Amino acid sequence: MGRARVKTVFKLSKAGIVAGCIIEKGKITRNAVCQLLREKEVVFEGKIQSLKRFKDDVREVAEGFECGVSVGYAEIKEGDTIDAFAEEVITRRLK
């Protein structure tokens, strides 16, 4: 669905660790499944817990915009990449 690059990391008392990101490709949606990549290796995989733009909760952020992303992982560093994707379950059918 989309790719975001972490520009900076914030530690907030209520929300915990929030990554300040810029969307490089596609779009990021709240509750999407994501992978946190560091030097092309998967460090963490989980769901996007919160997505904010200018202190407002949003459902999605498009390419070229900045946002705050919380994934529930405390070891996020500047320069990491967040890849968001959707999982689809396809049922098999007999012919």
C-alpha positions in Angstrom: 0.0 0.0 0.0 2.7 2.5 0.9 6.2 3.3 2.2 7.2 5.9 4.8 10.7 7.0 5.9 11.2 7.9 9.6 12.6 11.4 9.9 12.6 11.7 13.7 11.3 9.9 16.8 9.2 11.5 19.6 8.6 10.1 23.1 5.2 11.2 24.3 3.8 10.5 27.8 0.4 9.3 26.7 1.1 7.8 23.2 4.6 6.3 23.9 7.0 6.3 21.0 5.8 8.1 17.8 7.7 8.2 14.5 7.6 11.4 12.5 7.5 10.2 8.9 7.2 11.3 5.4 5.2 9.1 2.9 7.5 8.3 0.0 5.3 6.0 -2.0 1.6 5.2 -2.0 -0.5 5.8 1.1 -0.5 4.6 4.7 -3.8 3.7 6.4 -4.6 3.2 10.1 -4.8 -0.4 11.2 -2.8 -1.6 8.2 -0.3 -4.3 8.7 3.3 -3.0 8.5 6.9 -4.0 8.6 9.7 -1.9 10.1 12.8 -2.2 8.0 16.3 -1.2 9.1 19.1 -1.6 6.5 16.7 -3.8 4.4 16.1 -6.2 7.2 12.7 -6.7 8.9 13.1 -5.6 12.6 9.4 -5.6 13.5 6.0 -6.6 12.0 2.7 -5.6 13.4 -0.3 -3.2 12.9 -0.2 0.6 12.8 -1.8 1.6 16.1 -2.3 5.3 15.4 -1.9 7.7 12.5 -1.8 11.5 13.1 -1.5 14.6 11.0 -1.1 17.9 12.8 -2.4 16.5 16.1 -5.6 15.1 14.4 -6.3 11.4 14.1 -6.7 10.5 10.4 -7.6 7.3 8.5 -5.0 7.7 5.8 -2.1 9.8 4.7 -1.2 10.2 1.0 2.2 10.3 -0.8 4.3 13.4 -0.1 2.8 14.3 3.2 4.2 14.1 6.7 2.5 12.3 9.6 3.1 10.7 13.0 2.9 6.9 13.2 2.8 4.7 16.2 3.4 0.9 15.7 3.9 -0.3 19.3 7.6 -0.8 18.9 10.0 1.2 21.1 13.2 0.8 19.2 12.4 2.9 16.2 15.3 4.9 14.9 15.8 7.7 12.4 16.2 6.4 8.8 14.1 3.3 9.3 11.4 2.5 6.7 7.8 1.5 7.4 6.2 -0.6 4.7 2.4 -0.9 5.0 0.5 -3.6 3.2 -3.0 -5.2 3.2 -3.5 -8.9 3.8 -6.3 -10.6 1.9 -7.7 -14.1 2.6 -8.6 -15.9 -0.5 -10.7 -19.1 0.0 -10.0 -22.0 -2.3 -12.7 -23.5 -4.3 -13.1 -26.9 -5.9 -13.9 -27.0 -9.6 
